Amino acid sequence: MRRSQWFKPLMLGVLLVAGQSLFAQELKDDKGYKDQLAAIETKLKSGDISNALQSIEETLQKYPKGAEVYYAKSLLYAQARNFDVALPAAIEAVKISPENILFNNHLLELYKSQGNFDAAVALLDDFMKLHPNNPQLYREKIMLQHTGKQSADALKTYDVAKEKFGETDTLDVLKAEILMDLKKPKEAQALLLPWRQKKSPIRQVYSTLSYIYIDENKPKDAVLVLEDGLQASKDDLLYLDMADANMALNKKIPAFDNIKKAFLSESVTYMDKHRVMSNLVNNNKDFTMDQLQDLAGVLILKHPGIAESHMFKGDVLWMRGALDEAKSLYLTAVSITPQNVEAWRKLVNVDLANNDLDQAIVDGNEALKHNPGNVIITYFVGMAHMMKKDTDQARKYLESALDQSANQNDFVKSMVYGGLGDLYHEIKMESASDVAYEEAIKLDSNNVTALNNAAYYLSLRKENLDKAAEYAKRANEVEPNSGTFQDTYAWVLFQQGKYAEALTWIEKAIKNSQPSGVLYEHYGDILMKVGKGKEAIKQWEKALTFADGSTVDKEKIKKKISEKKYID
């Protein structure tokens, strides 16, 4: 939805220049007060936050009507996400200087960040009493009421504003957006069509109409209205709407060209480009890898100082299998923004995919220098150590990741518990391994790795086979074409004595897996149990050809072949 230009979200930073006209009337000529503010600002600029906060409290004791100091205090605590302190300080600043647009703006943003739209509207009403003839305030109120699920009140405010200021395209765009959210596209269309005829310069007139036409399966009409919009508004963001219209016409080349024009535009914000590129990288079904790489290259060209631009191109190269080139781009991303955990995660994953475990550990520890205590990076460093068979270091990192995971979502916690399950199995802590897997599955019932590994290790121990079968079956339901998961289920069924079912699943696994000694040994074992001895011996012989470097027991397989029977 369109936001008004009056109340813009603030970049949280302190603005305390003594020469500015934001001082409370009572203190505007007080030199001591101005000196105190200047001293606070100096501390803040030098990064001395602790002493700045102390100075703020001391200044408030001496100047309890110092609205600017309350404002500074609120900004600092809001930066730290401590809204219990930030909000009362902002309220006090507005109480002292109710006419100050900066203080009202900040308090409004705090209310919105907390989802307190009633308080935001009340604040705006008070400010509107001081500025009754500002149409932008009415527009902001309309949007606040609608966002706060008070759409009927928003439409009433629209009527008041229309009566007070007359009919405008800006107001009608707001009402049209509300009508669209209320599933009344025909009313929205009727409201906006006259503004198309009048060649309104507002982009949303044309983007909303194009959306309605596409929804009505009239993409040609959408293209025509967007052509009008591009000419009337000169707003390049409409190229993205044009891309949607061309995709609805199944014209992929023009759609790609439209997206590229938007990406090349100086007026389209990076946020809008990021949204589109993220969707293309994660959900692309329409464009080639060359086209995606081209778009990612444009982002780097136009926004070279933003880490995510380089990450997008890295993602495309990763998908193309160019891991070394992808790594170079992730390295660029972390050099731009060392606090970008996602870029570090991808960098470490490239190391792991290249089986460069030492480098994964080096990169992971470098990431932790810039992001101390990060659970995801700590987890990956632990997994790299485990892949190196350095179980002591693996345990140190994985248990540290668990200790620091209290505030993480269930997906991340499940991932950590799953890694601990693997580790504890490796170091023969079987009871702890079982508990870790159970926690992983409880937190995320679709954690297929935990489901599969828990099932397989239970089957090897011939324990809790019903639970093992449940886990293995669920893993195959979530990911039905995994040869690894099919092999696990086959082996669990084998241990349960369900040999015919096991044969069905091992044959699926053979079709969906790379050849391995373990797989062919399992196949031979199952064939022997269903009475197909000659075929079983053939599979055991295949297992021997893939035995080198695997975990299979070559001597046991040879004994099975010589004695022509299954040996546990």
C-alpha positions in Angstrom: 0.0 0.0 0.0 1.0 3.6 -0.6 2.3 5.5 2.4 2.0 9.2 2.7 5.1 11.4 2.4 4.7 13.1 5.8 5.3 10.3 8.3 8.3 8.4 7.1 10.0 5.7 9.2 13.1 7.2 11.0 16.5 5.8 10.7 17.2 5.4 14.4 20.0 7.8 15.1 20.4 10.8 17.4 19.9 14.3 15.9 21.1 16.8 18.5 22.7 19.7 16.6 22.4 22.8 18.7 21.7 25.1 15.8 18.5 23.2 14.8 15.0 24.6 15.6 13.8 21.5 17.5 14.3 22.9 20.9 11.5 23.2 23.4 10.4 26.8 23.6 11.2 27.0 27.3 14.9 26.1 26.8 15.7 27.4 23.3 17.9 30.2 24.7 19.4 28.3 27.5 23.2 28.0 26.7 23.8 25.5 29.5 21.2 23.2 28.0 22.6 23.5 24.5 26.1 22.7 25.8 24.7 19.6 27.5 23.2 18.5 24.3 26.4 19.1 22.4 28.3 17.1 25.0 25.9 14.2 24.6 26.2 14.3 20.9 30.0 14.2 21.1 29.9 11.1 23.2 27.5 9.4 20.8 29.6 10.2 17.8 32.6 8.7 19.5 30.6 5.5 20.3 30.7 6.1 24.0 27.1 5.0 24.5 27.3 4.2 28.2 28.6 7.6 29.2 26.1 9.2 26.7 23.2 7.5 28.5 24.6 8.6 31.9 24.8 12.2 30.6 21.3 12.0 29.3 20.0 11.0 32.8 22.0 13.7 34.5 20.7 16.3 32.0 17.1 15.2 32.6 17.6 15.7 36.3 18.8 19.2 35.7 16.4 20.0 32.8 13.2 17.9 33.4 11.6 19.8 30.5 14.3 18.8 28.0 12.2 17.3 25.3 15.2 16.8 23.0 17.0 14.7 25.7 13.9 12.5 26.1 13.9 12.1 22.3 17.6 11.1 22.3 17.0 8.7 25.1 14.1 7.1 23.3 16.1 6.8 20.0 18.9 5.0 21.8 16.7 2.6 23.7 14.7 1.9 20.5 17.9 1.0 18.8 18.5 -1.6 21.5 14.9 -2.8 21.0 14.2 -1.8 24.6 10.7 -0.4 24.0 9.8 -0.4 27.7 12.1 2.5 28.1 12.0 4.0 24.6 8.2 4.4 24.5 7.7 6.4 27.8 10.7 8.7 26.8 9.1 9.4 23.5 5.7 10.1 25.1 7.4 12.6 27.4 9.1 14.4 24.6 5.8 14.8 22.8 4.1 15.9 26.0 6.7 18.7 26.4 6.7 19.7 22.7 3.4 18.6 21.2 4.0 20.7 18.1 7.3 19.0 17.2 6.9 17.0 14.0 10.1 15.0 14.6 9.1 13.9 18.1 5.5 13.0 16.9 6.9 11.1 14.0 9.2 9.0 16.2 6.5 8.2 18.7 4.1 7.3 15.9 6.7 4.8 14.5 7.2 3.3 18.0 3.4 2.8 18.3 3.3 1.1 14.9 6.2 -1.1 15.6 4.3 -2.3 18.6 1.1 -2.8 16.6 -0.7 -0.2 18.8 -2.6 1.5 16.0 -5.3 2.9 18.4 -2.6 4.9 20.2 -1.1 5.9 16.8 -4.4 7.2 15.6 -5.0 9.1 18.9 -1.5 10.7 18.6 -2.2 11.7 15.1 -5.6 13.2 16.1 -3.9 15.4 18.7 -1.3 16.6 16.1 -4.1 17.2 13.6 -5.7 19.7 16.0 -2.5 21.7 15.8 -2.4 21.4 12.0 -6.0 21.0 10.8 -5.4 21.9 7.2 -2.6 19.4 6.4 -4.1 16.9 4.0 -1.1 14.5 4.5 -2.1 14.0 8.1 -5.6 12.8 6.9 -4.0 10.4 4.5 -1.8 9.0 7.2 -4.8 8.6 9.5 -6.7 6.7 6.7 -3.8 4.2 6.3 -3.3 3.8 10.1 -7.0 3.0 10.6 -7.0 0.6 7.7 -3.8 -1.2 8.9 -5.3 -1.4 12.4 -8.3 -3.3 11.0 -10.6 -0.3 11.3 -11.4 0.0 7.6 -14.9 1.4 8.1 -13.4 4.2 10.1 -10.7 4.7 7.5 -13.5 5.2 4.8 -15.2 7.7 7.1 -11.9 9.7 7.4 -11.7 9.5 3.6 -15.1 11.1 3.4 -14.1 13.9 5.8 -10.9 14.5 3.9 -12.7 14.6 0.6 -15.2 17.1 1.9 -12.5 19.3 3.4 -9.9 19.2 0.6 -11.9 18.1 -2.4 -11.5 15.2 -4.8 -7.9 14.2 -5.4 -6.1 11.3 -7.0 -4.0 10.8 -3.9 -7.1 10.3 -1.7 -8.8 8.0 -4.2 -5.7 5.8 -4.5 -5.9 5.3 -0.8 -9.6 4.4 -0.9 -9.0 2.1 -3.9 -6.3 0.2 -1.9 -8.8 -0.2 1.0 -11.5 -1.4 -1.4 -9.0 -3.9 -2.9 -8.2 -5.3 0.5 -12.0 -5.5 1.2 -12.4 -7.6 -2.0 -14.2 -4.9 -3.9 -12.2 -4.6 -7.1 -15.0 -3.3 -9.2 -15.6 -0.3 -6.9 -11.8 0.3 -6.9 -11.8 0.2 -10.7 -14.7 2.6 -11.0 -12.9 5.0 -8.6 -9.6 5.0 -10.5 -10.7 4.9 -14.2 -11.4 8.7 -14.3 -7.9 9.4 -13.0 -6.5 7.3 -15.8 -8.5 9.4 -18.3 -7.1 12.6 -16.5 -3.5 11.2 -16.9 -2.8 11.2 -13.1 0.9 11.2 -12.3 0.4 8.8 -9.4 1.8 5.3 -10.2 -0.7 3.4 -8.0 -3.6 4.5 -10.3 -2.2 2.4 -13.0 -0.7 -0.5 -11.0 -4.0 -1.1 -9.2 -5.9 -1.0 -12.4 -3.5 -3.4 -14.1 -3.8 -5.8 -11.1 -7.6 -5.8 -11.5 -7.3 -6.4 -15.2 -4.9 -9.3 -14.8 -7.2 -10.8 -12.1 -10.1 -10.5 -14.6 -7.9 -12.4 -17.1 -7.6 -9.3 -19.3 -3.8 -8.9 -19.5 -3.9 -7.0 -22.8 -5.9 -4.3 -21.0 -3.4 -4.4 -18.2 -0.6 -3.7 -20.7 -2.5 -0.8 -22.2 -3.1 0.9 -18.8 0.5 0.4 -17.8 1.7 2.0 -21.0 -0.5 5.0 -20.1 0.9 5.0 -16.6 4.6 4.9 -17.7 3.9 7.9 -19.9 1.9 9.9 -17.4 3.8 9.1 -14.2 7.3 8.5 -15.5 7.6 6.0 -12.6 9.9 3.1 -13.6 8.4 0.9 -10.9 5.6 0.2 -13.3 8.0 -1.9 -15.4 7.6 -4.6 -12.7 3.8 -4.5 -13.1 4.4 -4.6 -16.9 6.5 -7.7 -16.4 3.5 -9.3 -14.5 1.2 -8.4 -17.4 3.5 -9.8 -20.0 3.9 -13.0 -18.0 0.1 -13.3 -17.9 0.3 -13.1 -21.7 3.0 -15.8 -21.6 5.5 -13.3 -23.2 8.6 -14.2 -21.2 11.1 -12.2 -23.2 9.3 -8.9 -22.9 8.7 -9.7 -19.2 12.4 -10.2 -18.6 13.2 -7.0 -20.5 10.7 -5.1 -18.2 12.4 -6.5 -15.1 15.8 -5.5 -16.4 14.6 -2.0 -17.1 13.3 -1.7 -13.6 16.7 -3.0 -12.2 18.6 -0.5 -14.3 16.5 2.4 -13.1 17.9 4.8 -10.6 14.4 5.6 -9.3 13.3 2.1 -8.4 14.4 1.4 -4.8 16.8 -1.4 -3.9 14.1 -2.8 -1.7 11.8 -3.4 -4.6 14.6 -4.9 -6.7 15.5 -7.1 -3.8 12.0 -8.4 -3.4 11.8 -9.3 -7.1 15.2 -10.9 -7.3 14.7 -12.9 -4.1 11.5 -14.3 -5.6 13.2 -15.2 -8.9 16.1 -16.9 -7.2 13.9 -18.9 -4.8 10.9 -19.7 -7.0 12.0 -19.3 -10.6 10.1 -21.3 -13.1 10.1 -18.9 -16.1 13.6 -17.6 -16.7 16.9 -19.2 -17.7 20.0 -19.2 -15.5 21.6 -16.9 -18.0 18.8 -14.4 -17.5 19.0 -14.7 -13.7 22.7 -14.2 -13.8 22.2 -11.2 -16.0 19.8 -9.6 -13.5 22.1 -10.3 -10.6 24.9 -8.7 -12.6 22.8 -5.6 -13.1 22.2 -5.4 -9.3 25.9 -5.5 -8.7 26.4 -2.8 -11.4 23.8 -0.5 -9.9 24.3 -1.3 -6.2 27.9 -2.5 -5.7 28.0 -1.5 -2.1 25.1 -3.7 -1.0 26.1 -7.2 0.1 22.9 -8.8 -1.0 23.6 -7.9 -4.6 26.7 -10.1 -4.6 24.9 -12.8 -2.7 22.2 -13.1 -5.4 24.8 -13.6 -8.1 26.5 -16.1 -5.8 23.2 -18.0 -5.4 22.7 -18.2 -9.1 26.3 -19.4 -9.6 25.8 -22.0 -6.8 22.7 -23.3 -8.7 24.8 -23.5 -11.8 27.4 -25.6 -10.0 30.1 -22.9 -10.2 31.0 -23.2 -6.5 34.4 -21.4 -6.6 32.8 -18.4 -8.4 29.9 -18.4 -5.9 32.4 -18.4 -3.1 34.2 -15.3 -4.5 30.9 -13.4 -4.4 30.0 -14.5 -0.9 33.5 -13.4 0.2 32.7 -10.0 -1.3 29.4 -9.9 0.6 31.0 -10.6 4.0 33.7 -8.0 3.3 31.0 -5.4 2.7 28.9 -6.4 5.7 30.7 -8.7 8.2 27.6 -8.9 10.3 25.6 -10.6 7.4 25.1 -14.1 8.9 23.4 -15.4 5.9 26.4 -14.5 3.6 28.7 -16.3 6.1 26.4 -19.3 6.2 26.5 -19.6 2.4 30.2 -19.2 2.4 30.7 -22.0 4.9 28.2 -24.2 3.0 30.3 -23.7 -0.2 33.4 -24.9 1.8 31.4 -27.9 3.0 30.1 -28.7 -0.6 33.7 -28.5 -1.8 34.7 -30.9 1.1 37.1 -28.2 2.2 36.5 -28.8 5.9 39.5 -26.9 7.2 38.5 -23.8 5.2 34.9 -24.2 6.5 36.2 -24.1 10.1 38.4 -21.1 9.3 35.6 -19.2 7.6 33.1 -20.2 10.4 35.4 -18.9 13.1 36.0 -15.7 11.2 32.2 -15.3 11.0 31.9 -15.8 14.8 34.4 -13.0 15.4 32.0 -10.6 13.8 28.8 -12.4 15.0 29.8 -13.9 18.4 27.5 -16.6 19.7 25.6 -16.9 16.5 23.8 -20.3 16.7 23.7 -21.2 13.0 27.4 -20.4 12.3 28.4 -22.3 15.5 26.4 -25.3 14.4 28.1 -25.4 11.0 31.5 -25.2 12.5 30.6 -28.1 14.7 29.4 -30.1 11.8 32.6 -29.4 9.9 34.6 -30.7 12.8 32.4 -33.8 12.9 32.9 -34.5 9.2 36.6 -34.3 10.0 36.0 -36.9 12.8 37.2 -34.4 15.4 34.4 -35.3 17.8 35.8 -33.4 20.7 35.7 -30.1 18.8 32.4 -31.0 17.2 30.9 -31.6 20.7 32.2 -28.3 21.9 30.6 -26.3 19.1 27.4 -28.2 18.8 26.7 -28.1 22.6 27.6 -24.4 22.5 25.1 -23.9 19.7 22.4 -25.6 21.8 23.2 -23.5 24.9 22.8 -20.3 22.9 19.6 -21.4 21.0 17.0 -20.4 23.6 15.7 -17.5 21.4 15.9 -19.3 18.1 12.9 -20.6 16.2 12.0 -24.3 16.3 13.6 -25.0 12.9 17.0 -23.9 14.1 16.7 -25.7 17.4 15.7 -28.9 15.6 18.7 -28.6 13.3 21.0 -28.3 16.3 19.5 -31.3 18.1 19.7 -33.3 14.9 23.4 -32.6 14.7 23.9 -33.6 18.3 22.0 -36.8 17.6 24.5 -37.6 14.9 27.4 -36.7 17.1 26.3 -38.7 20.2 25.7 -41.7 18.0 29.3 -41.3 16.6 30.8 -41.3 20.1 28.6 -44.2 21.3 26.3 -42.1 23.6 23.3 -43.9 22.3 20.8 -42.9 24.9 21.7 -39.2 24.5 21.6 -39.6 20.7 18.0 -41.0 20.9 16.9 -38.1 23.1 18.5 -35.5 20.8 16.7 -37.0 17.8 13.4 -37.1 19.6 13.8 -33.4 20.5 14.7 -32.6 16.9 11.6 -34.3 15.6 9.4 -32.9 18.3 10.5 -29.4 17.3 10.2 -30.0 13.6 8.2 -33.0 12.5 9.5 -32.5 8.9 13.2 -32.7 9.9 13.9 -35.6 7.4 17.5 -36.0 8.3 16.7 -36.5 12.0 13.9 -38.8 11.1 16.0 -40.9 8.8 19.1 -41.1 11.0 17.1 -41.9 14.1 15.3 -44.7 12.3 18.5 -46.1 10.8 20.5 -46.2 14.0 17.6 -47.8 15.9 17.5 -50.5 13.2 21.2 -51.2 13.5 20.7 -51.7 17.2 17.5 -53.6 16.6 15.7 -51.4 19.2 12.3 -49.7 19.1 11.7 -51.0 15.6 8.1 -49.7 15.6 9.3 -46.2 16.3 12.1 -46.6 13.7 9.5 -47.7 11.1 7.3 -44.7 12.0 10.2 -42.3 11.5 11.5 -43.9 8.3 8.0 -43.9 6.8 7.5 -40.2 7.7 10.8 -39.3 6.1 9.8 -40.9 2.9 6.4 -39.1 3.0 8.1 -35.8 3.3 10.8 -36.5 0.7 9.4 -39.4 -1.5 12.3 -39.7 -4.0 15.3 -40.1 -1.7 17.2 -43.3 -2.3 18.8 -42.9 1.1 15.5 -42.7 3.0 14.1 -45.6 1.0 17.1 -47.7 1.9 16.6 -46.9 5.6 13.0 -47.8 5.5 13.9 -51.1 3.7 16.4 -51.9 6.4 14.0 -51.2 9.2 11.4 -53.4 7.6 14.0 -56.1 7.2 14.8 -56.0 10.9 11.1 -56.3 11.5 11.0 -59.5 9.4 8.8 -57.8 6.8 10.9 -59.1 3.9 8.5 -58.6 1.0 7.9 -55.0 1.9 11.6 -54.5 2.4 12.3 -55.8 -1.1 9.9 -53.2 -2.6 11.6 -50.4 -0.8 15.2 -51.5 -1.5 14.4 -51.7 -5.2 13.1 -48.2 -5.1 16.3 -47.2 -3.3 18.4 -48.9 -6.0 16.7 -46.8 -8.7 17.1 -43.5 -6.8 20.6 -43.9 -5.4 24.2 -43.8 -6.5 25.8 -47.3 -6.3 27.3 -48.1 -2.9 28.6 -51.1 -1.0 26.0 -50.7 1.8 23.1 -50.5 -0.6 24.0 -53.6 -2.5 24.7 -55.5 0.7 21.3 -54.7 2.0 19.8 -55.7 -1.3 21.5 -59.0 -1.2 20.5 -59.6 2.4 16.8 -59.0 1.6 16.9 -61.1 -1.6 18.3 -64.0 0.4 15.4 -63.7 2.9 12.8 -63.9 0.2 14.3 -67.0 -1.3 16.2 -65.5 -4.2 19.7 -66.9 -3.4 21.4 -66.6 -6.8 20.3 -63.0 -7.2 21.4 -62.3 -3.6 24.9 -63.5 -4.3 25.1 -61.3 -7.4 24.3 -58.2 -5.2 26.8 -59.2 -2.6 29.4 -59.5 -5.3 28.5 -56.0 -6.5 28.8 -54.8 -2.9 32.4 -56.0 -2.8 33.2 -53.9 -5.9 32.1 -50.7 -4.0 33.5 -51.8 -0.7 36.7 -49.7 -0.7 36.4 -46.6 1.3 33.0 -47.5 2.7 31.8 -48.9 6.0 30.9 -52.4 4.8 32.6 -55.4 6.3 34.3 -57.0 3.2 35.2 -60.2 5.1 31.6 -60.7 6.2 30.3 -60.2 2.7 32.8 -62.8 1.4 31.6 -65.2 4.0 28.0 -64.6 2.9 29.0 -65.4 -0.6 31.0 -68.5 0.2 28.3 -69.9 2.6 25.4 -68.7 0.4 23.4 -67.4 3.3 22.6 -64.3 5.3 24.9 -63.7 8.2 23.9 -61.1 10.9 
